[in-house]
């Protein structure tokens, strides 16, 4: 059973930075497209960023463009979301996800087969 383990969440002041990491626990598993989603209280889950298998293509929600970056290390089966210039509206539970069938990044949650347990990010004003 593949598990995605997220780390790096917590509380940050507005304007600050936070780095979220997510790694696949199964050594034999090859994650293809990887992505981060988030869900704020009372809101639907939304795409934050996605990255293709080889890292050549990335996608960002308009709300985070220019502030967040996404990267991956295929040897470590890891994806990283670097959050800069954080805003209170970034407060949410963040989930990483990976696909076994999609090579290119996708903003659709339906493209992903495995999900992390979620990690809380709180941006204080």
C-alpha positions, 0 to 999 in steps of 0.5 A: 500500500503506497503512502504519501507522507507530508511534512513541513506544515505549521504556522507562519506569519503573513509574508513569511515562507513555508516549505511542504514536503511529501514523500512516497513510502513504497520504494518500488512505487514510481510516482508520475504526475504529482500535485498539491491541493488544499482545502480551507474550512467550509470550502471545496478542495482546490488545486494549488500546483502540479508537476509533470513526471520529469519536472519539465511542466508545472502548473499553478493556481492563479492565486499562488502564481509568483509566490509558490514553487513546486519541485520534485526529486524522483530519486527520493520520490518526493515533491516539495511546495515552497510557499513564499509571501504567504497570505492569510487566505493560504490557510488550509489543509494541504494534501499532496497527491500522485498519479500512476497513470498521468505523466503530465501534471493535472489540476483535476483531483480525479487524475490522482490515485494516491493522497497524503493524509493532509497537513495544516498550514496556518498563515497569521495576519 
